Amino acid sequence: MPEGSGKFFWFSSFQSMPLTLCTARSISSSTAEGTRLLETAEQLKATIRAKVEHPFHVIKNLFRHKKTRYKGLAKNGAQLFSLFGLANLVIAKRSLLAAHARGAS
């Protein structure tokens, strides 16, 4: 593809379909298939964004981490690593408790 031809999206609307490389300009939203492909690409982006932003939400709201508190990069990095580790445990705990409530063994 020539440079500057648009943004690239990798998407697959169904598991059986191969991944396709498309640009935002090459997908025509005037056709039904183009609209479906654009909606699939936007759904994929939203899914990824939700998975990435959830740990940040836990750190900001549950642990009340709003700003860096220490001088020095090592201390800030250590604090954030421990907070993200704890956020992963909180997220895993929620899914495990939900599975236990459903009766999974």
N, C-alpha and C positions, 0 to 999 in steps of 0.2 A: 504494500500500500504506500502511496506517496506520503511524504511528511506533511503534517498539518492537516490531514484529512479528517480529523475528529478524534473523539475519545474512543478507546477500545473497551469492549465488554466481552467477557467470556460468560456464556450462559448455556444452560441446557434445560429446556422446559420439562422434559420427561427423562427418566433414567435410561430408557432404551435409545434415546436420540444422542448422537455424538455431540461433543462440544463444538461450538461454532464461534468463529471470530467475526464480529460485526462492528461497525462504527455507528455512532449515533446518527450520522448523516446518511448512511447507506440504508437504514431502516425507514421505510416509508410508513408513517402512521395513518395514511389515508386508506390503506387496505386493512382488512380484518386480520390477516396474518401479521402485518407490521405492528398493529396495535397490540396483538397478543404477545409478540416478541418483546416489545417495549415494556409491557406490564410484567413479563417474566424477568426481564433484566432489572427492573426497579424492585421487584420482590426479592431477588437475590441480593441486591445491594442493601435493602432494609434488613434482611435476615442477618447479614454479616455485621451491619452497624449495631444491631441489637445485641449480638453476642459480644462485641467489643466494648460497648458502652456500659454493660451491666456491672462489671467489676468496679468501674469508676463510680457508678451510682452507689454501690454498697460502701465504698471507701468514703465518699463525700457525706452520705446521709447517715449511715449506721455508725461509722467511726468518727464522724465530724472532722475529717481532715480537709481543711479549707486552704491552707497555705503551708509553705515550708517554714519550719520552726528553728532550724539549726544553721549555724554557719558551717560551711564546708560541704563539699559534694558527697563525701563518703557517708556522713551522717544522714543526709537527706536520702541518698540511695538506699541505705540500710533500712531506714524507716519505711520507705515506699515498698521495698521488697517484702518486708514483713507484713505490711498492710495488704498487699496483693495476695500473699499467701493465705492470710486470714480470710480475705474476701472469697478466695477459691473454696476454702473450707465451709464458709457460710452458704455459698451457692450449692455445694455438694450436699450439705446437711439438709437443705430444703428439699432437694430431689429425692434423697434417701428417705426422709420422713414421709414424703408424699407416696413413695412406693410402698413403704411399710403400712401406711394407712389403707392402701388398696388391697392389702393382704398378700403382697408378693413376698416370697421367701428367699 
